[in-house]
């Protein structure tokens, strides 16, 4: 399902980009004389279309309405792309006596705080994605150079992710870890904050 929607988004974005690009390229070619000097000197909109637009009082409101609808469609598409498949609630148990759910955000924030406290980590960001029946962990870690990335990945694999999985009572929790090396030192805690 995600692959299909991703492919549809890529095709849609490509078409939305290619159509104006082709129109702009043709207009530029015409202005530079690729279709002859006479075509370059003529207005883009011919006299018949200009007179029709001037005599039809509904023409410009319709153009404005079509532009407004296209802008709303584009905005809705953009919002749909920005709305990640972030998991809001995680179902721990369901049965005849009821359903037990937890908010997924505090669990991922706790994992980010745990990983962020590692000495070689500058900051961490964790998000649970997918569905309540099939959650996935997306973990971004910014490590301070010269961190031992192998040891860090081993610690994430053997400690952090299993801790979250056992806390939530999940049998499996696929995880994607994105590592980023940051130059400099780990920031010192501010005044009044114990290390």
C-alpha positions in Angstrom: 0.0 0.0 0.0 2.8 2.5 0.9 4.8 1.6 -2.2 1.7 2.1 -4.4 1.0 5.5 -2.9 4.7 6.5 -3.1 4.8 5.6 -6.7 1.6 7.5 -7.3 3.0 10.6 -5.6 6.2 10.4 -7.6 4.2 10.1 -10.9 1.9 12.9 -9.9 4.7 15.2 -8.9 6.6 14.4 -12.1 3.5 15.3 -14.2 2.9 18.4 -12.2 6.5 19.5 -12.8 6.7 18.4 -16.4 3.6 20.2 -17.7 4.7 23.7 -16.5 8.3 23.0 -17.5 7.2 22.1 -21.1 4.9 25.2 -21.3 7.6 27.4 -20.0 10.2 25.9 -22.4 7.9 26.4 -25.4 7.2 30.0 -24.3 10.9 30.7 -24.0 11.7 29.0 -27.3 9.0 31.1 -29.0 10.3 34.3 -27.4 13.9 33.5 -28.6 12.6 33.0 -32.1 12.7 29.2 -32.4 9.4 29.3 -34.2 10.3 32.3 -36.4 10.7 36.0 -35.8 7.0 36.7 -36.5 5.9 34.3 -33.8 8.4 35.9 -31.3 6.8 39.3 -31.9 3.2 38.2 -31.6 1.4 38.2 -28.2 1.0 34.8 -26.5 -2.8 35.2 -26.4 -4.4 36.0 -29.7 -6.8 38.9 -30.3 -9.9 36.7 -30.4 -9.2 35.2 -27.0 -8.4 38.6 -25.5 -11.7 40.1 -26.9 -13.6 37.0 -25.6 -12.2 37.5 -22.1 -13.0 41.2 -22.2 -16.7 40.7 -23.3 -17.5 37.6 -21.1 -18.0 38.8 -17.5 -17.8 35.3 -16.2 -14.4 34.5 -17.8 -12.0 35.8 -15.1 -14.1 34.6 -12.1 -14.1 31.1 -13.7 -10.3 31.3 -14.2 -9.9 32.4 -10.6 -12.2 29.6 -9.3 -10.3 27.0 -11.3 -7.0 28.3 -9.9 -8.4 28.3 -6.4 -9.6 24.7 -6.7 -6.2 23.6 -8.1 -4.5 25.4 -5.2 -6.7 23.6 -2.7 -6.0 20.2 -4.3 -2.2 21.0 -4.2 -2.5 22.0 -0.6 -4.4 18.9 0.4 -1.8 16.8 -1.5 1.0 18.6 0.3 -0.6 18.1 3.7 -1.2 14.4 3.0 2.5 14.0 2.1 3.6 15.9 5.3 1.3 13.8 7.5 3.6 10.8 8.1 2.3 7.4 8.9 3.1 8.2 12.5 1.4 5.8 14.9 -0.8 7.6 17.4 -2.1 4.8 19.6 -0.6 1.4 20.1 -2.8 -1.6 20.9 -1.2 -3.8 23.5 -4.1 -6.2 24.1 -7.5 -6.9 22.7 -10.0 -9.5 23.8 -13.6 -10.1 24.9 -13.0 -8.0 28.1 -11.8 -4.9 26.1 -8.9 -3.3 24.4 -5.7 -1.9 26.0 -4.1 0.9 24.1 -1.3 3.4 24.9 -0.2 6.6 23.4 2.8 5.8 21.2 4.4 9.3 21.5 5.7 9.0 25.1 7.1 5.5 24.4 9.1 6.8 21.4 10.2 9.9 23.4 11.4 7.7 26.2 13.5 5.7 23.8 14.9 8.9 22.3 15.8 10.2 25.8 17.5 6.8 26.6 19.6 6.8 23.4 20.3 10.6 23.7 21.9 9.9 27.1 24.6 7.6 25.5 27.9 9.4 25.8 28.6 9.2 22.0 25.2 10.6 21.0 24.5 14.2 20.6 20.7 13.8 20.0 18.2 11.1 19.1 14.7 11.2 17.6 12.4 8.2 17.6 9.0 7.7 16.0 6.7 4.7 15.9 5.1 4.3 12.5 2.8 1.9 10.7 -0.3 0.4 12.2 -1.2 -0.7 15.7 -1.0 -4.3 14.4 2.3 -3.9 12.7 4.4 -1.1 14.3 7.8 0.0 13.1 10.4 2.1 14.8 12.2 4.9 13.0 15.2 6.0 15.0 17.5 8.9 14.0 20.7 9.2 15.9 23.3 12.0 15.7 26.6 10.7 17.0 29.6 12.8 17.9 32.8 12.2 16.0 34.9 10.1 16.6 32.2 7.7 17.8 32.6 4.0 17.5 29.6 3.4 15.2 29.8 -0.4 15.4 29.6 -0.3 19.2 26.7 2.2 19.0 24.7 0.1 16.5 25.4 -3.0 18.7 24.1 -1.1 21.7 21.0 0.1 19.9 20.4 -3.5 18.6 21.1 -5.3 21.9 19.8 -2.7 24.4 17.6 0.2 23.3 15.3 -1.4 20.8 14.7 -4.6 22.9 14.0 -2.3 25.9 11.2 -0.6 24.0 9.9 -3.8 22.6 9.7 -5.5 26.0 8.2 -2.4 27.6 5.4 -2.4 25.0 5.0 -6.2 25.2 5.7 -6.6 21.4 7.1 -9.9 20.0 8.7 -8.0 17.1 9.5 -4.4 16.4 11.3 -3.8 13.0 13.6 -0.8 13.3 15.2 1.6 10.9 18.2 3.4 12.3 19.6 6.5 10.6 23.0 7.5 11.9 24.4 11.0 11.4 28.0 12.0 12.4 28.2 15.5 13.9 31.5 17.2 14.3 32.3 18.7 17.7 31.7 17.6 21.2 28.6 16.5 23.0 26.9 19.7 24.4 27.3 20.1 28.1 24.2 20.3 30.3 23.1 23.7 31.3 23.3 25.3 34.8 21.3 23.5 37.4 21.0 20.3 35.4 22.8 17.3 36.7 24.8 15.4 34.1 
